[in-house]
């Protein structure tokens, strides 16, 4: 294959202190109820970000059958995971907030309030005129609920779908766009503004002057999992009147918080060449195939201009129906061709119901 294919956001990595408690909370309140894999093992390939030593961990990759990306819920087992040394504000460098898509933001807002979740502030309209709000999980991660029309299947629920983007703190929007627009393909500007915004005031630092730009793709996604992953968006935010801090300064990958943003891709060599040509060298490369027990593939990492970790995964093997041992080898397929919907729906047979 001559070029790269980016099929969408595969998952957002979330470092937590209790992987099972987090999985239960996310499946109950966010519908992240299908474990694609679960593995307790040593993370031996992330040495640049784990203090130069392999670290033991327990990870669950959970997806939402309405569509969207997944959560890689990640807990250190060989050490106590650390939180940031300060309370991050909007615009600090790294993944500030995960975006979760909803068919009806108002109904999700009402549901979360009835459940007594930690909803931050009131329902507001974003600069595009769409309703939105924020909610914080028990581990202090903040999620933004946003409107989306991109769905794999719509269930009769007011729960959101999976993640469809992130708010990322950067120091320079144009510099950051060499990665997010030029390489990742977020080439369409939905809005770009500077000021103090009502829809952000419920988040720490959101009552201060900020620059923000919301980016989406102009072309539909391709690839095996594109119908499930769906459309996504990236919002870059700059703190206008203060020097931002690095959220993961003096901490390890896998510590508490949003540890990476991961894209499902095909054509790793073409992607490597493009990244290197634009100054984003792979900092981690699993070289050929890694095995996660129930899934396998090739993963790499780069850093955005401010050090935020972006992961790429070229999936080689994925469980479709684990109960009957149905695993799919993706290396023998046309990389642009989406998987049949019945195969993707079959992944839901592993759903955990409380």
C-alpha positions in Angstrom: 0.0 0.0 0.0 1.4 3.4 -1.0 -0.3 5.8 1.5 -1.7 6.1 5.0 -5.3 5.7 6.0 -6.6 7.2 9.3 -9.9 5.6 10.2 -10.7 7.7 13.2 -10.0 7.9 16.9 -9.5 4.4 18.2 -9.4 5.3 21.8 -8.3 7.8 24.5 -6.0 6.4 27.1 -7.1 7.2 30.7 -4.8 6.5 33.7 -6.8 5.5 36.8 -6.2 4.2 40.3 -8.8 1.3 40.0 -9.3 -0.2 36.6 -12.3 -2.3 37.5 -14.1 0.5 39.3 -13.4 2.9 36.4 -14.7 0.3 33.8 -17.9 -0.1 35.8 -18.5 3.7 36.1 -17.7 4.2 32.4 -20.0 1.5 31.2 -22.9 2.6 33.5 -22.7 6.3 32.7 -21.0 6.5 29.3 -22.1 3.1 27.7 -18.5 1.9 27.3 -19.6 -1.6 28.0 -17.8 -3.8 25.4 -14.3 -4.9 26.5 -12.3 -5.5 23.3 -9.4 -6.8 25.4 -8.4 -7.0 29.0 -4.8 -7.8 29.9 -2.5 -7.6 33.0 1.1 -7.5 31.8 4.3 -5.5 31.7 4.5 -2.4 29.5 8.0 -3.0 28.2 8.0 -0.8 25.1 7.2 2.6 26.6 10.5 3.1 28.3 11.0 6.8 27.2 7.9 7.6 29.2 8.1 5.2 32.1 11.4 6.2 33.7 13.4 3.9 31.5 12.0 0.8 33.2 9.3 -1.7 32.2 6.2 -1.2 34.4 3.4 -3.7 35.2 -0.2 -2.6 34.5 -3.7 -3.8 34.0 -5.6 -2.4 30.9 -9.1 -2.7 29.5 -10.0 -1.4 26.0 -13.8 -0.7 26.2 -16.0 0.5 23.4 -19.6 1.8 23.0 -21.7 0.0 20.4 -23.5 3.3 19.5 -20.2 4.3 17.9 -17.2 6.5 18.6 -13.8 5.7 19.9 -12.9 3.6 22.9 -11.4 4.1 26.3 -8.1 2.4 27.1 -8.6 2.2 30.9 -5.1 1.9 32.3 -3.8 1.2 35.9 -0.3 0.7 37.1 0.1 -2.4 39.3 3.8 -2.1 40.0 3.6 1.4 41.4 1.1 3.9 42.7 -0.1 6.1 39.9 0.6 9.8 40.5 -1.7 12.7 39.9 -0.5 16.1 38.6 1.4 18.3 41.0 -1.1 21.1 40.4 -4.7 21.4 39.4 -4.7 21.6 35.6 -6.5 24.6 33.9 -8.0 24.8 30.5 -5.1 25.6 28.2 -2.4 23.7 30.1 -0.4 21.5 27.8 -1.8 18.1 27.0 -5.2 16.5 26.7 -7.5 18.7 28.8 -10.9 17.2 28.1 -12.3 14.2 26.2 -15.3 15.0 24.0 -18.2 12.5 24.2 -20.9 12.5 21.5 -24.6 12.6 22.2 -27.8 12.4 20.1 -29.5 14.8 22.4 -27.3 16.8 24.6 -30.2 18.3 26.7 -31.5 14.8 27.5 -28.0 13.6 28.5 -27.6 16.6 30.7 -31.0 15.9 32.4 -30.0 12.2 32.8 -26.6 13.0 34.4 -28.3 15.4 36.8 -30.9 12.9 37.8 -28.1 10.4 38.5 -26.3 12.9 40.7 -23.1 12.9 38.6 -20.6 15.8 39.0 -22.0 18.0 36.2 -20.1 21.2 35.9 -22.3 24.3 35.5 -25.3 24.7 33.3 -26.1 23.7 29.7 -24.5 26.3 27.3 -24.2 26.9 23.6 -20.7 26.6 22.0 -19.6 29.3 19.4 -21.3 27.2 16.7 -24.6 27.5 18.5 -24.7 23.8 19.6 -25.6 22.8 23.2 -22.9 21.4 25.4 -21.9 20.8 29.0 -19.1 19.2 31.1 -19.1 16.4 33.6 -16.3 15.2 35.9 -15.7 11.5 36.7 -14.7 10.2 40.2 -11.0 10.4 39.1 -11.1 14.1 38.2 -11.2 13.6 34.4 -13.4 16.1 32.6 -15.6 15.2 29.7 -17.5 17.5 27.3 -20.8 16.3 25.9 -21.2 17.5 22.4 -23.8 17.1 19.6 -23.0 14.5 16.8 -24.8 13.1 13.8 -22.2 10.4 13.3 -23.5 7.1 14.7 -22.9 3.4 14.1 -26.2 2.4 15.7 -28.6 4.4 17.8 -29.9 2.8 20.9 -32.9 3.9 22.9 -30.8 5.6 25.6 -29.8 9.1 26.6 -26.3 7.9 27.4 -23.6 9.4 25.1 -21.7 7.4 22.5 -18.0 7.0 22.6 -15.4 9.7 22.5 -15.3 11.7 19.3 -12.5 14.1 20.0 -10.6 16.1 22.6 -9.7 19.6 23.8 -6.0 19.9 23.7 -3.9 22.7 25.3 -1.2 24.1 23.0 1.1 27.1 22.9 0.7 27.9 19.2 -2.3 26.9 17.1 -0.6 27.2 13.7 2.4 25.2 14.8 0.1 22.5 16.3 -1.9 22.4 13.0 1.2 21.0 11.2 0.2 17.8 13.1 -3.5 18.0 13.6 -4.5 19.4 10.2 -1.6 18.4 7.9 -1.0 14.8 9.1 -4.2 13.9 11.0 -6.4 15.5 8.4 -8.5 17.9 10.6 -8.5 20.4 7.7 -11.8 22.2 8.2 -12.2 25.1 10.6 -15.6 25.2 12.3 -14.8 28.2 14.4 -11.7 30.1 15.5 -12.1 32.8 18.2 -10.4 34.5 21.1 -12.1 35.8 24.2 -13.8 34.7 27.4 -16.5 32.1 26.6 -19.7 31.3 28.5 -19.6 27.6 27.5 -16.1 27.1 29.1 -16.6 29.0 32.4 -17.6 25.9 34.3 -14.1 24.5 33.8 -11.1 25.7 35.8 -9.3 28.3 33.6 -12.3 28.6 31.3 -13.2 32.0 32.8 -10.0 33.5 31.4 -9.1 34.8 28.0 -8.5 31.9 25.5 -7.8 31.3 21.9 -9.7 28.3 20.5 -10.1 26.6 17.2 -12.4 23.6 16.4 -11.2 21.4 13.6 -13.0 18.6 11.7 -12.3 16.4 8.6 -13.6 17.5 5.2 -13.5 13.9 3.9 -15.3 10.9 5.4 -13.1 8.3 7.1 -12.0 5.1 5.4 -10.8 1.8 6.7 -12.0 -1.4 8.5 -13.4 0.3 11.6 -14.5 3.6 10.2 -18.2 2.9 10.4 -17.8 2.2 14.2 -15.3 5.0 15.0 -17.2 7.7 13.0 -16.4 11.4 12.6 -14.3 13.2 15.2 -13.1 16.7 16.0 -10.1 18.3 17.7 -10.3 21.6 19.6 -7.0 23.4 20.2 -6.9 25.9 23.1 -4.3 28.5 24.0 -4.2 30.3 27.3 -3.8 33.9 26.2 -2.6 35.7 29.3 -0.6 33.1 31.2 2.2 30.6 30.7 0.7 27.1 30.5 2.0 24.2 32.5 2.6 20.7 31.1 0.0 18.4 32.6 2.4 15.4 32.6 5.5 17.3 33.8 7.7 15.0 35.9 5.1 12.2 35.7 4.9 8.9 33.7 2.8 7.8 30.8 0.0 5.8 32.5 -0.2 8.1 35.5 -3.6 9.6 36.4 -5.4 11.5 33.6 -5.5 11.5 29.8 -2.4 9.7 28.8 -2.7 9.7 25.0 -5.0 10.1 22.0 -4.9 7.0 19.7 -5.8 6.7 16.0 -6.6 3.6 14.1 -4.5 3.6 11.0 -3.2 1.6 8.0 0.0 2.1 6.2 2.5 2.6 9.1 5.5 3.0 6.9 3.9 5.8 4.8 2.8 7.5 8.0 6.3 7.3 9.4 7.8 8.9 6.4 5.2 11.7 6.5 5.6 12.3 10.2 9.4 12.4 9.9 9.3 14.8 6.9 7.2 17.2 9.1 9.4 16.9 12.1 7.4 14.3 14.2 9.7 11.3 14.6 8.3 8.1 16.2 9.4 8.1 19.8 8.1 4.5 20.4 7.7 1.8 17.8 6.6 -1.7 18.6 8.2 -2.9 15.3 5.9 -5.3 13.5 3.3 -6.8 15.8 2.5 -6.5 19.5 0.2 -9.0 21.2 -2.4 -7.8 23.7 -3.7 -11.3 24.4 -7.0 -10.9 22.5 -5.8 -8.3 20.0 -2.6 -7.7 18.1 -1.1 -5.0 15.9 1.7 -2.5 15.4 1.7 0.7 17.5 3.8 3.8 17.5 3.9 7.2 19.3 4.8 10.7 18.4 4.6 13.9 20.4 2.8 17.0 19.2 4.8 20.3 19.3 4.0 20.6 23.1 4.7 17.0 24.0 1.2 15.6 24.0 1.3 11.9 23.1 -0.4 10.7 20.0 -0.6 7.0 19.4 -1.1 5.2 16.1 -2.3 1.5 16.0 -2.4 -0.6 12.9 -4.6 -3.5 13.9 -3.6 -7.0 12.8 -6.0 -9.1 14.8 -9.2 -8.3 16.7 -11.8 -10.4 18.5 -15.2 -10.3 16.9 -16.9 -12.9 19.0 -14.6 -14.1 21.8 -17.2 -16.6 23.1 -16.8 -18.8 20.0 -13.2 -17.9 19.3 -13.9 -15.7 16.2 -10.9 -13.5 15.6 -10.4 -11.5 12.5 -7.0 -11.2 10.7 -7.0 -7.7 9.1 -3.7 -8.1 7.2 -5.3 -9.9 4.3 -8.1 -7.3 3.6 -8.4 -4.3 1.4 -7.3 -1.6 3.9 -9.8 1.0 2.6 -12.8 -1.3 2.8 -15.0 -1.0 5.9 -15.8 -4.2 7.8 -19.3 -5.5 7.2 -21.7 -4.0 9.7 -22.7 -7.4 11.0 -19.1 -8.1 12.0 -18.8 -4.9 13.8 -22.2 -5.4 15.5 -21.0 -8.9 16.5 -18.4 -7.3 18.8 -21.3 -6.3 20.9 -21.9 -9.9 21.9 -19.1 -9.4 24.5 -21.0 -6.5 26.2 -20.9 -6.5 30.0 -24.4 -5.8 31.5 -24.7 -4.8 35.1 
